[in-house]
Amino acid sequence: MDTFVILRRSGWRSGEELQEAAARSTAEGERMPEDIRWIRSYVLEEADGVGTVCIYQASSPEAIRAHAAAAELPIDEIVRVADTVVVRPDPQPAV
């Protein structure tokens, strides 16, 4: 599997809509574990809602599109990751 970045700009009007979408995504991902694995997402504050930058491992961009269609998720762009440079680990949310 390769690693991909998926950009979803202004995909949802609210955090609640995004949570519903995340539940659908998880359920669909469990149906196709050989083809796709959701690693993490960063939620973007957009002028008209929220978007995401998602990190997935997948067998192909087509598998990502099939997963997104089944889970009713938007896709603006899919980019294959060439390499990873970790300077610092992801920050932990403040409690």
C-alpha positions in Angstrom: 0.0 0.0 0.0 1.1 3.5 -0.7 0.5 6.6 1.4 -1.8 9.4 0.1 -2.9 12.8 1.1 -6.6 13.6 0.4 -7.7 17.2 0.4 -11.4 17.8 1.2 -12.1 21.6 1.2 -15.2 22.9 3.0 -16.7 19.4 2.9 -19.0 19.9 5.9 -21.0 22.8 7.4 -20.2 21.7 11.0 -18.1 19.5 13.2 -21.2 17.4 13.8 -21.5 16.7 10.1 -17.8 15.8 10.0 -18.3 13.4 12.9 -21.1 11.6 11.0 -18.9 11.4 7.9 -16.0 10.0 10.0 -18.3 7.2 11.3 -19.3 6.3 7.7 -15.7 6.4 6.7 -14.7 4.0 9.5 -17.5 1.6 8.7 -16.6 1.5 5.0 -12.9 1.2 5.7 -13.6 -1.9 7.8 -15.3 -3.5 4.7 -12.2 -3.1 2.6 -9.1 -3.6 4.9 -6.9 -4.9 2.1 -7.4 -1.8 0.0 -7.5 1.2 2.4 -6.5 2.3 5.8 -7.3 5.7 7.4 -4.2 6.9 9.3 -5.2 10.4 10.5 -7.0 13.6 9.5 -6.4 17.3 10.2 -9.5 19.4 10.4 -9.3 22.7 8.6 -11.2 25.8 9.7 -12.8 27.1 6.5 -14.8 30.3 5.9 -18.0 28.2 5.1 -17.5 25.2 7.3 -14.8 22.7 7.9 -12.6 20.7 5.6 -9.9 18.0 6.1 -6.5 16.9 5.1 -6.6 13.1 5.4 -3.7 10.7 5.4 -4.6 7.2 4.1 -2.7 4.1 3.0 -4.4 2.6 0.0 -3.8 0.1 -2.8 -4.6 2.9 -5.4 -6.3 6.2 -5.9 -9.2 4.3 -7.3 -9.6 2.5 -4.0 -9.7 5.9 -2.3 -12.4 7.1 -4.7 -14.5 3.9 -4.2 -14.2 4.3 -0.4 -15.2 7.9 -0.6 -18.2 7.2 -2.8 -19.4 4.4 -0.5 -19.0 6.7 2.6 -20.4 9.8 0.8 -17.2 11.8 1.3 -16.0 14.6 -1.0 -12.6 14.5 -2.6 -10.9 17.6 -4.0 -7.5 16.1 -4.6 -5.5 12.9 -4.0 -1.7 13.1 -3.9 0.6 10.1 -3.5 3.2 10.8 -0.8 6.8 10.4 -2.0 8.5 10.4 1.4 8.1 11.4 5.0 10.2 13.9 7.0 9.3 14.0 10.7 10.9 17.0 12.4 8.7 16.7 15.5 5.8 14.3 16.4 2.3 15.6 16.0 1.4 18.0 18.9 -1.0 16.7 21.5 -4.2 18.6 21.9 -4.4 20.8 25.0 -6.7 19.4 27.7 
